[in-house]
Amino acid sequence: MSPPIDKVTSLKNTEIFKALGDTEIEELSKRLKERIYPPNTAIVREGASGDSMFVIKSGKVEIRKLEPSLGVDLTIATLDSGACFGEMALLTGKPRTATVMAIQATEVFVLEKKDFESLLTEHPTLSISLNKIVAARIEEMNTRDGLGVVSLKTLKLDKDVIAIIPQQLIMKYKMLPTSYSNNTVTLAMVNPNDLMALDEARKFIKGRAIDPVIVSADDFKKFMEADYIELTKKEKQEEPEVNLDQLLDSMDHVQADIMKDAEFEDTDEDEAGVTDLAREAEGAPIIRLTNNIIAAALKKGASDIHIEPMEKALRVRYRIDGVLREEMMLPKKVQLPLISRVKIISKLDITERRLPQDGRITIKLGNKSVDFRVSSVPTKYGEKICTRILDKSNTTMGLDKLVSHPGTLDLVREMIKKPYGIIYVTGPTGSGKSTTLYSSLAEINSVDVNISTVEDPIEYDLAGINQVQVNADIGLDFARVLRAFLRQDPDVILVGETRDKETAKIAVEAALTGHLVFTTLHANDAPATFMRLSEMGIEPFLTSTSIIGIVAQRLVRRICTKCKEKYEPDPIIAKYLGLREGMELYKGKGCDVCGNTGYKGRVGVYEVLMVTEEVRHLIAEGAETNVIRQAAIQSGMKTLKDYCLILLEDGLTTVDEVLRTVAIQT
């Protein structure tokens, strides 16, 4: 976030006041008032009368324009400290052309029309200066209808001139600097009446005049898709990655034409024609809305996107740090085209709305790819879409980034370095089991180790590892693939999930015949795994002789480091958890960085049971879970509760998170 600015500096940085002298700026600054807007508050509304100009002292706002065909506001720009808006509405009295929404606590300087007019009366010289500026801006607006028209195909373009304006702004505002001469930059624009675009261009074309010319939308689109890439190839290769702020624009550039009007009717699903749906799904407004939803999810670190039909609306929710949050409510009329758009880009059948479907999307984001696993299911009010976001960079992080406690980390590493045996990773859905497994494989992966995995589905591509996806439709299940693996000279085998007796039995046999096997199982904690295997029909003596150890895990939200503060716990809860007297606890009070939740990111909770000889004997005898648990604890096992206490003492999570996520046994 940019630092706060003072009144004089704010006026000097405002385009229409730059030509004023220091004395005039000082007089003008005395009329500025200060206001504070809470997050998610509209500062001005599109279409409202313009009687004030605003300069942002601190905070951040979004500029939003209503897309009539969708009935929703789309974000077109973000402004922070030092930026201004509303100056031309103040000078000309025209209605606001966009809504400005505070997305953080935002403090602004305000120049109201009555103060502005009284100032002009008291200081005629200031009035003359401003009148010249206003006249120039109005003349600039009024003369655009007579602008020249150019064809980008026929122009000889200078790549150094093109590079004056960043690519993301070129694509967002559909403008391109084409030439420079006589201290003037020629700017080809699809919409030369877009004052916001011109103001953005002026930030990069400083001290030079701008000569706008008109270029057709089709000509601009074709140039950007072909010639622009070739002209800027060298510069593009030097950029290490694409900023997330560019994602929406780059996707919009590739997939959509210039934003145009489209009409959507409230159509019943049964009556919706395939041709009409496909046409609406390929329309620019729906493409841009889809891109907005995806880009916002990536920016906020969401793991899942839920698009949910309701009786009279369409709800979009994100799962962030394991908790679902409502992002937006959309008009019902966008439901069919939006869901059809998601199905098209994930290669699903848009004609099939009665049966569940699964698909996949891959987006290139700089030097890394992000995969989206898409699932559709028919509900009472229409198809629901759930999209799981799979960031490949999270799967190969070292185990030391996952396991914060050194002693527990050493145990896990000792287990995965064993030459043979079976390791179970247990926990509920969404507890990070896949990340633990992939990170373990990455740690032991080398050219002299043959690693094969069987998964449903393959969530991440792992370099140098043989991955097989099950396909129940043709009889390719876990057990069949496992039997095939045993004829493939494997060293290490990963079974995505042990779901039935046959799979469990083959996995045990593989471990007993000299292979290292990783697999997952649904069990409440590490000692409960043995009872779960017994219920699946695996003999205790087979389990006892094949098993290396168990990693039970959960994920709890991490305290935001920007708003972290100490607090005194409730004595009853402290006693219930067994907190030591005087133990310092922390929580997040909520800030802009964490979305006022007090949490940012997640941290793992681990219970690692390394099978000792004593525990092995108890397993073989079919001992009760509690007996095995006590023996493991006496051998040094830290329970989920013990690990939570470590996280609390390290100030990484909160008591509320521990109670929400982990079943505490007292």
Buried (B, 14 or more C-beta within 10 A) or exposed (E): EEEBBEBBBBBBBBBBBEEBEEEBBEBBBEBBEEEEBEBEBBBBBBEEEBBBBBBBBBBBBBBBBBBEBBEBBBBBBEBBBBBBBBBBBBBEEEEBBBBBBBBBBBBBBBBBBEBBEEBBEEBEEBBEBBEEBBEEBEEBBEEBEEBEEBEBEEBEBBEEBBBBBBBBBBBBBBBBBBBBEEEEBBBBBBBBEBBBBBBBBBEBBEEBEBBBBBBBBEBBBBBBEEBBEEBBEEEEEEEEEBEBEBBBBBBBBEBBBBBEEBEBEEBEBEEBEEEBBBEBBBBBBBBBBBBBBBBBBBEBBBBBBBBBBBEEBBBBBBBBBBEEEEBBEBBBBBBBBBBBBBBBBBEBEBEEBEEEBEBBBEBEBEEEBBBBBBBBEBEEBBBBBBBBBBBBEBBBEEBEEBBBBEEBBEBBBEBBEEEBBBBBBBBEEBBBBBBBBBBBBBBBBEEEBBBBBBBBEBBBEBEEBBBBBBEEEEEBBBBBBBEEBBEEEBBBBBBBBBBEBBBBBBBBBBBBEEBBBBBBBBBBBBBBBBBBBBEBEBBBEBBBBBBBBBBBBBBBBBBBEEBBEEEEBEEEBBEEBEBEEEEEBBBBEBBBBBBBBBBBBBBBBBBBBBBBEEBBEBBBEBBEBEEBBBBBBEBEBBBBBBBBBBBBBEBBBBBBBBBEBBEEEE
